Amino acid sequence: MTNVELARRVGISAPPCLRRVRTLEEQGFIRGYHAEVDPRELGFEVQVFAMVGLQTQAEADLRAFEDRCRSWPLVRECHMLNGEVDFILKCVAPDLSTFQSFLTGDLLTSPNVGSVKTSLVIRGAKDEPGVPFDVLEARLGEKA
């Protein structure tokens, strides 16, 4: 959306709106802008969640695994979890054999990886980026 459209929606003129957006960017509230793409339309037919258990959870080992995840193009998200699983990875691939090659050649053979369980996504019901601002606004309104 353009700055003019954003300004219209929030009820201010374009110059102060642009200043506010730039301030939000500088303060780290807005970390970037992204195109919403359809992975399947681009040829990525397979989406998999991989639950990874590490052999050790020392901070250096956790960071080393996170660094490796950043280097793997098929891994689109990596989250450290509390509980039975140490990490969950969201992976995409053009086909099952490409994912299988990544799984057996990279992930399973990665240092400190003790276990991996995978779940193939059949379909998605919701994919909402960002945060629900209306929930926060309602909560702040209750405190006022």
Sequence and secondary structure as in RCSB ss.txt:
>XXXX:A:sequence
MTNVELARRVGISAPPCLRRVRTLEEQGFIRGYHAEVDPRELGFEVQVFAMVGLQTQAEADLRAFEDRCRSWPLV
RECHMLNGEVDFILKCVAPDLSTFQSFLTGDLLTSPNVGSVKTSLVIRGAKDEPGVPFDVLEARLGEKA
>XXXX:A:secstr
  HHHHHHHHTS HHHHHHHHHHHHHTTS         TTTTT  EEEEEEEEES   HHHHHHHHHHHHH TTE
EEEEE SSS SEEEEEEESSHHHHHHHIIIIITTSTTEEEEEEEE    S    S  HHHHHHHHHHH 
